[in-house]
Amino acid sequence: MSRQIALLRGINVGGHNAFPKARQLELARSLGFRDVTVLLQTGNLVFADPGTPPQETAHRIEERILAELGLTVPVVVRTRDELAAAVAGNPFPQAAPEPKTLHVTFLSGVPADTARLDALDADAFAPDRFRLIGREVYLWCPQGIGRSRLADAVSRARLGVTATARNWSTVTKLLALADA
């Protein structure tokens, strides 16, 4: 069985889209996933799957959440190997010692139109930096993401795909869980 990681967007954030950790675990098991682990309360599922393509897995999870909870929750799924490639492809290795300054936005697909990202003047946002690589947007904010103008600009750059972000600490923990 392969390992997959499901990243649910916008649950249990600011009191919205309540979806308790125990219910996430129950839902994943009801879909036939095995060896399920839920990291944090904000929608990070790691599980064994019999080889279902990631986009199909995402669709199944979205449908079940809508049917059972009445919530529209976008889901992005990566295989263990795809997540490992995203970690290995980090264009800002100097940020790894301070994992809360580095974020990865996982996209459901390669964006067809990157004009809004391409139009950002990187120098205007220094020392913050970003890079789009395939289906991941890496964002490094050395002084923190909370007041980063670049983080705001990148999040507003509509790419036409589902997107959900995680900090580097969460990303590497998810990979460690997938490897366990």
Secondary structure, 3 states (H helix, E strand, C coil): CEEEEEEECCCCECCECCCCHHHHHHHHHHCCCEEEEECCCCCEEEEEECCCCHHHHHHHHHHHHHHHHCCCCCEEEEEHHHHHHHHHCCCCHHHCCCHHHEEEEEECCCCCCCHHHHCCCHHHHCCCEEEEECCEEEEECCCCCCCCHHHHHHHHCCCCCCEEEEEHHHHHHHHHHHHC
